Amino acid sequence: MHLLQPQTEVNVSSLMSTISTLDSDISTDQVQLSAWEKLSTETEHVDWLILHFNHWFSHLNVSLVKGDFEPEYFPADLNGPARIQFAHGYFNSALHEISHWTIAGDQRRLLPDLGYWYAPDGRSKEQQALFEQVEIKPQAIEWLFAKAFGRKFRVSLDNLTGEGGDGSSFKDNVYTQLQAYFKGEAKLPRDAWRFIQCICHCTRAGKMLQANEFQREMLD
């Protein structure tokens, strides 16, 4: 899947250092209902994420919203901002949909569902291979998000009733992509980088992610 118009991207070797200063609008003083470390339930985590994401990215006219059914992206229109709708109020679904949004870039954000090709559960072997190829970068970025929040990340092949694909190979590819971000061999989308900065500011006292926090066996 090619991006129609890639975002400005950043080298992320700087992920391995501590941020000394952040934009003033990253501050949570005026929006934070409770410190992240004081939260304990999934509902509290989800509500915190929605509140803060919508604050951090309000300048891009986008909102993160709970969905009752499957995830979907709705472009901005005359009635309101773009909506990143995640599935069933699940925290990890929200992180996954945000990762796709950060990759999409400005032009694809004008399209329903970010212009993605998608075949539902029950894909053939060939369709599953294409699905996995498109999912490597989003799931590597989702892993960064999850680690910043201190949450468990699991890869998803998302094809329970079809050809399962090679789960081990897919995990290898996700891990390789993540390491490429740390080594500077690949560039992280602008808004993924900003989101990681914001999360770490709230959950890790500004300490950024380290490459040695990620091991391949964590995906098994």
N, C-alpha and C positions, 0 to 999 in steps of 0.2 A: 504494500500500500504506500503510494507516494504522497508526500505532503504537497498540497497545492501551493502553499506559500509558507515555508518554514519560518518559525519565530527566530528572533535574535536569540542566540544560544551562548552559553558560557562554558569555559573550561572549568572543571570542578576539582582540580587538584587542591583548590582552596577548601574543599570539603574537609580536608585533613587538618585545618587550623581553626582556632577559635575566633569567632566574630567579635571584634572590639566595639563596633558601633553598628546600629541598625537604623533604618529609616524611622522617623518619628511615628509614622502611622502603623508600625508594627506593634507599638506599645499596646498592651491589653488593659491598661489601668481603667479605661472608661467602658470597656465592654465585658470584662471577665466577671462572670457570675460567681465563680469559685476557682481557686487554683487547681490546675490539672491534677496534681498529686493528691488532692483531697477527694477526687471523684472515685467512685467504686463500681457503679453499674453501667451496663451498656447504654441505657437511655441517657444517663448523665454525660457519658462520653460523646454520644451522638449529638446531643443538644449543644455541648461545648464546641464541637467541631463545626456545626452549622453556624453558630454565632460568630466564631472567629474567622472562618473562611470568608463569610459574607462581609465582614469588616475589612479583612486584609485585601480583598479583591473587588471592593465596591467600585473602585475607579475603572474597572473593566466591564461594568454593567452586567454582572453575572451573579446568580444566586444558587446556592446549594440547597436542595429541598429533598425531603423524604418522599419516597414513592410507595404506593401500596402494591405495585406489581413489578414488572421488569424495569431495569434501568433504561433511561432515555435522555437524550439531550434535545432541548428546544431552543432555537435561536431567539435572540431579542426581537421584539416587535413593538408596535405602537402601544400595546397593552402592558409592557413591562420588560424587565431585563431577561437575558438568557437564563435558562434553568438547567442545572445539572441535577437530574433526578436519579437518585440511587435506590436500590431495590430493598423493599420491605423494612426500611429503617436500619439496615445493618451497617455498622461502622466500617467494616472492611470493604463492603460494596461502595461506600462513599469514597474511600481512598482509591479504589480501582477506577471509578468514573472520573475522579479528579485527575488521575494520571493520564487518561486518554485526552482529557481537555487540555492539559498542559502541552501535550505533543501536537495537538491539532493545528495550532497556528491561526492567524487572524482570518484567513479566507475560509477555511473549513469550519470555523465557528459560526459562519453565516448559514451553514447547511444543517438540516435536520439530522440528528444522530451523528453530527460531525462528518457526514459524508461517508461513513464506514460501510463497507460491504459486510453483511452478516447473514449467516445461515443458522437457523435454530438448532437446538439439541437434536441429535440424530444425523449428524453430518457424515458423509462418506469419508473414506481414507484421504482422498485428494482434497476435499473441502477442509478436513481437519488439519492437514499439513499447511494449507494456506492460512487458516485461523491461527495456528501456532506461530507462524512467521510474523503475523501482524501483532501478536500479543507479547513478543519478547521484550520490546522496549517498555511498553506500559507496565508490565509486571515487574521489571527491574526497578522502575521508578516507584511503583507501589511499595516494593520492599524497602526502599529508602524511607518513604513516608512512614511505614509501619515501624521500622526501627527507631525513627525519631520519636515516635509516640511510645516506644517500649512495648509494642504489641507483636504477637506472633504473626508471621507471614507464611502463607501457603500458596504455592502456585496452583493455577486452575486450568485444566484442560477443557472443562465446560462442555462435555459431550457424553453424558451418562448413558444415552440410549443408542449411540453410534460407535464408530471406530474410535477407540481411545487414544490412538497415537502412541508415540514413544515418550512416556513420561520422563524417563531418565535423561534422554537427549534434550528434551525441552528444559528441564531443570539446569542442565549444563549450559544451555544457551542463555538462560536468564542470568545465571551467575557470571558467565563471561561478559555479558553486556554490562552488568553492574560494575565489575572490575574495570572495564574500559572507561567508565565514567571517572573512577578514582584515578586511573593512570593518565587521564587526559587524552586517551585515544578516541574518545567520543565526547560530544558536548551535551550538556543537560539543557533542556528547554528553559528559557528565561523564567517562566512562571513556576516550574517545578523547583528551580533553585530558590526562588523567593519563598515558596511554601515551606521548604525545608528550613530556611533561615527562621521563618516565623515560628514554626513548631519548636525548633531547638531553643529559641529564645524563651519559650514558655515551659518546656518540659525538661531541659537540660542546662538551664542557666546560661544559655548561649553557646555551650560547647558543641561543636559540630561533629558530624559523624566521622568515624575513622574506618579505613578499609579493613582493619583487623577485627572489626565487629561483625563481619560477614564471612561465613564459611559455607562451602558447598553442601556439607552434610546437614546444615540447618534446613535444607529444602526436602530432606527425606523423611 
